[in-house]
């Protein structure tokens, strides 16, 4: 250090402080995101043939301006295909680029909405969602929607339309979303906003959960033999 000039020492200190602050911000963003798969990263995407995923398409999206432009990312496919994992990987990468993220499972979200309406905190929460850069709505289309939840979803989607990004995962093909929402007028309004500017991924192949279970059993059998 004594061989360095004052300017060089100051530059090193500033560089270290910048990295320290960036690391603290990333940890805070990831904690607040509450991702289902916090360890999911784009670098670990399984893009083998038959999965319906092209790594080049994913990276092109991730490095693009979909977050700042308020685009939707729609991920559909059968159960166990890796929809939630891919959504979390995209969300995690958004955190790494300094964007705020929040993960929500739609079936559980219905109960949370009822609680917030009852406690009078729904309006404040709606404002918080409107300010979040990336909202992940996982398991869209599972279970029926009541009239209150339909209206709340419209409010949430409308606040984000063309300004904030939304990731939606669903076992239902997009063509069936209108029928799932139920109310024709609200369904038209929600889908018009979601589909206005969107990126679509349709995953295929066998369940990755089943493959992991088989691999685990095989490893245990090898270890015991």
C-alpha positions in Angstrom: 0.0 0.0 0.0 2.8 2.4 0.8 4.0 2.1 -2.8 0.7 3.3 -4.1 -0.3 6.9 -4.6 -3.2 8.5 -2.7 -5.4 8.3 -5.8 -4.6 4.6 -6.3 -5.5 3.8 -2.7 -8.6 5.8 -2.9 -9.7 4.0 -6.1 -9.3 0.6 -4.4 -11.3 1.7 -1.4 -14.1 3.0 -3.5 -14.1 -0.1 -5.7 -14.3 -2.3 -2.6 -17.2 -0.2 -1.1 -19.1 -0.4 -4.4 -18.9 -4.2 -4.4 -19.8 -4.4 -0.8 -22.9 -2.3 -1.3 -23.9 -4.2 -4.4 -23.6 -7.5 -2.5 -25.8 -6.2 0.3 -28.4 -4.9 -2.2 -28.5 -8.3 -3.9 -29.0 -10.2 -0.6 -31.8 -7.8 0.3 -33.5 -8.2 -3.0 -33.3 -12.0 -2.9 -34.6 -12.1 0.7 -37.6 -9.8 -0.2 -38.3 -11.8 -3.4 -39.1 -15.0 -1.3 -38.5 -17.2 -4.4 -39.6 -20.8 -4.2 -36.3 -21.9 -5.7 -33.8 -19.4 -4.4 -30.9 -21.4 -5.8 -32.3 -21.4 -9.4 -30.0 -19.7 -11.9 -30.0 -19.2 -15.6 -26.6 -20.7 -15.8 -28.0 -24.1 -14.6 -30.9 -24.3 -17.1 -31.5 -27.8 -18.5 -31.8 -27.2 -22.2 -31.6 -30.8 -23.4 -33.5 -31.7 -26.5 -37.2 -32.4 -25.8 -37.7 -29.9 -23.0 -38.9 -27.1 -25.2 -36.2 -24.7 -24.0 -33.6 -23.0 -26.1 -30.8 -21.6 -24.0 -30.2 -18.8 -26.6 -33.8 -17.7 -26.3 -33.7 -17.6 -22.5 -30.4 -15.6 -22.4 -31.6 -13.3 -25.1 -34.7 -12.5 -23.0 -32.7 -12.2 -19.7 -30.2 -9.8 -21.3 -32.9 -7.8 -22.9 -35.2 -5.0 -21.6 -38.2 -7.0 -20.7 -38.2 -5.8 -17.1 -37.8 -2.1 -17.8 -40.3 -2.4 -20.7 -42.9 -4.1 -18.5 -43.3 -7.2 -20.6 -45.0 -10.4 -19.5 -43.2 -13.8 -19.5 -45.7 -16.7 -19.9 -44.4 -20.2 -19.0 -46.7 -23.2 -19.6 -46.3 -26.9 -19.6 -47.2 -30.1 -17.7 -46.6 -30.6 -14.0 -42.9 -31.2 -13.1 -41.6 -29.7 -16.4 -39.7 -27.0 -14.6 -42.0 -24.0 -15.0 -41.5 -22.6 -11.4 -37.8 -23.3 -11.6 -37.4 -21.3 -14.8 -39.5 -18.5 -13.5 -37.4 -18.3 -10.3 -34.2 -18.4 -12.4 -35.4 -15.4 -14.5 -36.5 -13.6 -11.3 -33.1 -14.3 -9.6 -31.3 -12.9 -12.6 -33.5 -9.8 -12.4 -32.4 -9.4 -8.8 -28.8 -9.7 -9.9 -29.4 -6.8 -12.2 -30.8 -4.7 -9.4 -34.5 -5.1 -9.9 -37.0 -5.8 -7.1 -38.9 -9.1 -7.3 -41.8 -10.7 -5.5 -42.9 -14.4 -5.8 -46.5 -15.4 -5.2 -48.4 -18.7 -5.7 -51.8 -17.8 -7.0 -53.8 -20.5 -5.1 -52.3 -19.3 -1.8 -52.6 -15.6 -2.9 -56.4 -15.9 -2.7 -56.3 -16.4 1.0 -53.8 -13.6 1.5 -56.0 -11.3 -0.5 -59.0 -12.1 1.8 -56.9 -11.5 4.9 -55.6 -8.1 3.6 -59.1 -7.0 2.7 -60.3 -7.9 6.2 -57.4 -6.1 7.9 -57.7 -3.0 5.7 -54.1 -3.4 4.3 -55.1 -4.4 0.7 -54.7 -0.8 -0.7 -51.1 -0.5 0.8 -50.2 -3.9 -0.5 -51.5 -3.1 -4.0 -49.3 0.0 -4.1 -46.3 -2.2 -3.0 -47.0 -4.7 -5.9 -47.4 -1.8 -8.4 -43.9 -0.6 -7.5 -42.3 -4.1 -7.7 -40.2 -4.5 -10.9 -40.9 -8.2 -11.4 -44.0 -10.1 -10.0 -44.0 -13.9 -10.3 -47.4 -15.5 -10.3 -46.8 -19.2 -10.0 -49.4 -22.0 -10.5 -51.8 -19.7 -12.4 -55.0 -21.6 -13.3 -55.0 -24.0 -10.4 -58.3 -24.1 -8.6 -61.3 -21.9 -9.1 -61.4 -18.1 -8.7 -64.0 -16.3 -6.6 -65.4 -12.9 -7.7 -63.2 -10.9 -5.3 -60.0 -12.6 -6.4 -60.9 -12.0 -10.1 -61.4 -8.3 -9.4 -58.1 -8.1 -7.4 -56.1 -9.8 -10.1 -57.4 -7.3 -12.6 -56.3 -4.5 -10.3 -52.9 -6.0 -9.9 -52.4 -6.7 -13.6 -53.8 -3.3 -14.6 -51.4 -1.5 -12.3 -48.4 -3.3 -13.9 -49.6 -3.1 -17.5 -46.8 -1.8 -19.8 -44.8 -0.5 -16.9 -43.8 -3.5 -14.7 -42.8 -7.0 -15.7 -44.9 -10.1 -14.7 -43.9 -13.8 -14.9 -46.8 -16.3 -15.0 -46.5 -20.1 -14.9 -49.4 -22.4 -15.6 -50.3 -26.0 -16.4 -53.2 -24.6 -18.4 -52.5 -23.7 -22.1 -53.0 -20.0 -22.6 -56.0 -20.7 -24.8 -57.8 -22.0 -21.6 -57.0 -19.0 -19.4 -60.1 -17.1 -20.4 -62.4 -19.9 -19.3 -60.5 -20.3 -16.0 -60.9 -16.6 -15.0 -64.6 -17.1 -15.5 -66.0 -13.6 -15.9 -66.0 -12.6 -19.6 -65.4 -8.9 -19.0 -62.7 -9.3 -16.4 -61.0 -12.1 -18.4 -60.9 -9.9 -21.5 -59.4 -7.1 -19.6 -56.8 -9.3 -17.8 -55.7 -11.1 -21.0 -55.6 -8.0 -23.0 -53.0 -6.5 -20.6 -51.0 -9.7 -20.2 -50.8 -10.5 -23.9 -50.1 -7.0 -25.0 -46.3 -7.4 -24.8 -45.3 -11.0 -23.8 -42.7 -13.7 -24.3 -43.9 -17.3 -24.3 -42.2 -20.5 -23.3 -44.0 -23.9 -23.6 -42.0 -26.6 -21.7 -42.3 -30.2 -22.7 -40.9 -33.6 -21.6 -41.2 -35.9 -18.6 -41.5 -34.7 -15.0 -38.1 -33.6 -13.6 -39.4 -34.4 -10.1 -39.8 -38.0 -11.1 -36.3 -38.1 -12.6 -34.8 -36.6 -9.4 -36.6 -39.3 -7.3 -35.3 -42.1 -9.5 -31.8 -40.7 -9.4 -31.9 -40.4 -5.6 -33.2 -44.0 -5.2 -30.5 -45.2 -7.6 -27.8 -43.4 -5.6 -29.1 -44.8 -2.3 -29.1 -48.3 -3.7 -25.5 -47.9 -5.0 -24.4 -46.5 -1.6 -26.0 -49.5 0.3 -24.6 -52.1 -2.0 
